[in-house]
Amino acid sequence: MSYVRVSTLDQARRGSEPEGLSIPAQREANRRRALDMGALVVAEFVERGRSGRSLERPELRRMLEYIQDRPVDFVIVHKIDRLARNRADDAAITRTIQNTGAYLVSTTEAISTTPSGRLLHGIMASIAEFYSQNLATEVTKGMRQKAIHGGTPGRAPLGYLNERRFDDGREVRTITIDPERAEHVIWAFHAYATGGWSVTRLAAELEARGLTTRSGPNTPAGPLTVNGLHRLLRRPYYKGIVVHNGIEHPGRHEPLIDPVTWATVQDILTSRRNGERSRAHDHYLKGTVFCVECGRRLIVQHTRTKTGRVYDYFVCHRRRDTTCSNAKPCRSPRSSSRSRTSTARSR
């Protein structure tokens, strides 16, 4: 049985081949190794774009389930690091394979069940773990330096695009404005800054206007969720600031939102943390009046008389709870001079 893995989808798509270059090379090496041992590859499991630092890999789990139910003599990998990138996972996977009666075989490393073979196996697993951890450290350091100089570590947020170009044979990575989505992001900030929109209504309007997220390696494009829109409105990136590890740096990308509008949006978002939302009928005390007895928010209600006059009044949020004596209506100051100020307090 053969197991093949590449860490990124770019590796699985590189070159003119449908599966890139690494997958066919590993597959061919594993088959030659099986032929040299006089074995036949009865099953092949190909992991595309999955890191070896985690056991949460669909094809790996399928492979381990496969050998539990079927007699397999060998599990062939191109290198030990294709199976795992840390010693603990390597030991767990190897033990599972051995418990089924199969042998783990590497096409490039002379591992075996002999003492010297096990020693080499342990050394190669340690080298794979060191390489993975050292690579992560170097990547983190590079991302930090990129942010300090105004670059964008990782994928650009909605409204921008990551662009690669070559200048005199040198690859240059830049951030450009997404002509399809940037106008929707700009409109969202300016609309919310008016104070007349809730995040929920704004998300629904953006969906109606045709805004979608960008598709990812494992996720299709779709409407922006309410939580996603809230995070978008909170990102300083749109006013030209790159944040990395909690530290702000002036970015080299073009801002979509001016600082004044961005600050206004933040003030509104902060003021509505306690649940203040835009409604069809607004009130100047909405979200600021609370029940003295139970501390819950008083919500605005409207009553129309037979003559057509509309009265605004406040009701305790626990109006269905008989333990709160303030669950009865409290007239609004703008609709009655007899407002019961003793039952409410403003914050």
LINBELTA-V499776 format. One record per pair of residues at least 6 apart in sequence whose ideal C-beta (glycine too) atoms are under 6 Angstrom apart, sorted by the first residue. I is the first residue (numbers start at 1). J is the second residue. D is the distance in whole Angstrom. If there is no record, write none. Layout:
# LINBELTA-V499776
i:I j:J d:D
i:I j:J d:D
This chain:
# LINBELTA-V499776
i:1 j:43 d:5
i:1 j:72 d:5
i:1 j:75 d:5
i:2 j:30 d:4
i:2 j:41 d:5
i:2 j:44 d:5
i:2 j:76 d:5
i:3 j:45 d:5
i:3 j:63 d:6
i:3 j:77 d:5
i:4 j:23 d:6
i:4 j:26 d:4
i:4 j:27 d:6
i:4 j:46 d:5
i:5 j:47 d:4
i:5 j:82 d:5
i:6 j:12 d:5
i:6 j:22 d:5
i:7 j:51 d:5
i:8 j:49 d:6
i:9 j:49 d:4
i:9 j:217 d:5
i:11 j:20 d:5
i:11 j:22 d:5
i:12 j:20 d:5
i:12 j:48 d:4
i:12 j:49 d:6
i:13 j:20 d:5
i:14 j:20 d:4
i:14 j:21 d:5
i:15 j:21 d:5
i:26 j:78 d:4
i:29 j:78 d:5
i:29 j:107 d:5
i:30 j:76 d:5
i:30 j:107 d:6
i:31 j:41 d:6
i:33 j:76 d:6
i:33 j:107 d:4
i:34 j:41 d:5
i:34 j:76 d:6
i:39 j:74 d:6
i:45 j:59 d:4
i:45 j:62 d:6
i:45 j:63 d:4
i:47 j:57 d:5
i:47 j:59 d:4
i:49 j:217 d:6
i:50 j:57 d:5
i:52 j:84 d:6
i:52 j:85 d:4
i:53 j:85 d:5
i:53 j:132 d:6
i:55 j:89 d:6
i:64 j:96 d:6
i:67 j:100 d:5
i:67 j:102 d:6
i:72 j:102 d:5
i:74 j:103 d:5
i:74 j:105 d:5
i:75 j:97 d:5
i:75 j:102 d:5
i:75 j:104 d:5
i:76 j:105 d:5
i:77 j:83 d:5
i:77 j:106 d:6
i:78 j:107 d:5
i:79 j:106 d:6
i:79 j:108 d:5
i:80 j:106 d:6
i:80 j:124 d:4
i:80 j:125 d:6
i:80 j:128 d:6
i:81 j:128 d:4
i:83 j:93 d:6
i:84 j:90 d:4
i:84 j:93 d:6
i:85 j:128 d:5
i:85 j:132 d:4
i:86 j:129 d:5
i:87 j:125 d:5
i:87 j:129 d:5
i:90 j:125 d:4
i:94 j:104 d:6
i:97 j:104 d:5
i:109 j:124 d:6
i:111 j:117 d:5
i:111 j:120 d:6
i:111 j:121 d:4
i:143 j:153 d:4
i:146 j:153 d:5
i:147 j:153 d:5
i:147 j:242 d:5
i:147 j:244 d:4
i:147 j:249 d:5
i:148 j:249 d:6
i:150 j:250 d:6
i:150 j:251 d:5
i:150 j:252 d:4
i:152 j:175 d:5
i:153 j:244 d:6
i:156 j:162 d:5
i:156 j:175 d:5
i:157 j:235 d:6
i:157 j:237 d:5
i:158 j:181 d:6
i:159 j:178 d:5
i:159 j:181 d:5
i:159 j:182 d:4
i:159 j:185 d:4
i:159 j:256 d:6
i:160 j:175 d:5
i:160 j:178 d:6
i:161 j:176 d:5
i:161 j:178 d:5
i:163 j:174 d:5
i:163 j:176 d:5
i:164 j:173 d:6
i:165 j:172 d:5
i:175 j:253 d:4
i:182 j:256 d:6
i:184 j:206 d:6
i:184 j:209 d:6
i:184 j:211 d:4
i:185 j:256 d:6
i:186 j:256 d:5
i:189 j:257 d:5
i:189 j:261 d:6
i:189 j:265 d:6
i:191 j:197 d:5
i:192 j:202 d:6
i:192 j:265 d:5
i:193 j:261 d:5
i:193 j:264 d:4
i:193 j:265 d:5
i:195 j:268 d:6
i:196 j:278 d:6
i:197 j:278 d:6
i:198 j:277 d:5
i:198 j:278 d:4
i:199 j:226 d:6
i:199 j:229 d:6
i:199 j:230 d:5
i:200 j:226 d:5
i:203 j:224 d:6
i:203 j:226 d:5
i:203 j:229 d:5
i:206 j:224 d:6
i:207 j:223 d:4
i:211 j:224 d:6
i:212 j:221 d:5
i:212 j:222 d:6
i:213 j:221 d:6
i:213 j:222 d:6
i:213 j:224 d:6
i:215 j:221 d:4
i:233 j:265 d:6
i:236 j:243 d:6
i:238 j:256 d:5
i:238 j:257 d:5
i:239 j:255 d:5
i:239 j:257 d:5
i:239 j:259 d:5
i:239 j:262 d:4
i:240 j:251 d:5
i:240 j:255 d:4
i:241 j:248 d:5
i:242 j:249 d:5
i:242 j:251 d:4
i:276 j:287 d:3
i:281 j:302 d:6
i:283 j:300 d:5
i:286 j:300 d:6
i:288 j:346 d:5
i:288 j:347 d:6
i:289 j:298 d:4
i:289 j:314 d:6
i:289 j:344 d:5
i:289 j:346 d:6
i:290 j:297 d:6
i:290 j:345 d:6
i:290 j:347 d:6
i:291 j:298 d:6
i:291 j:316 d:5
i:291 j:326 d:5
i:292 j:343 d:6
i:292 j:345 d:6
i:293 j:324 d:6
i:293 j:326 d:5
i:294 j:318 d:6
i:294 j:324 d:5
i:296 j:316 d:6
i:296 j:317 d:4
i:296 j:318 d:5
i:297 j:317 d:5
i:298 j:314 d:4
i:298 j:316 d:6
i:298 j:344 d:6
i:299 j:315 d:6
i:299 j:317 d:6
i:301 j:313 d:6
i:301 j:315 d:5
i:302 j:310 d:6
i:302 j:312 d:6
i:303 j:311 d:5
i:304 j:310 d:5
i:311 j:335 d:5
i:312 j:332 d:4
i:312 j:335 d:5
i:313 j:329 d:4
i:313 j:330 d:6
i:313 j:331 d:5
i:313 j:332 d:6
i:314 j:330 d:4
i:315 j:329 d:5
i:316 j:324 d:5
i:316 j:326 d:5
i:316 j:327 d:5
i:318 j:324 d:5
i:319 j:327 d:4
i:326 j:343 d:4
i:330 j:340 d:5
i:330 j:343 d:5
i:330 j:344 d:6
i:331 j:339 d:5
i:333 j:339 d:5
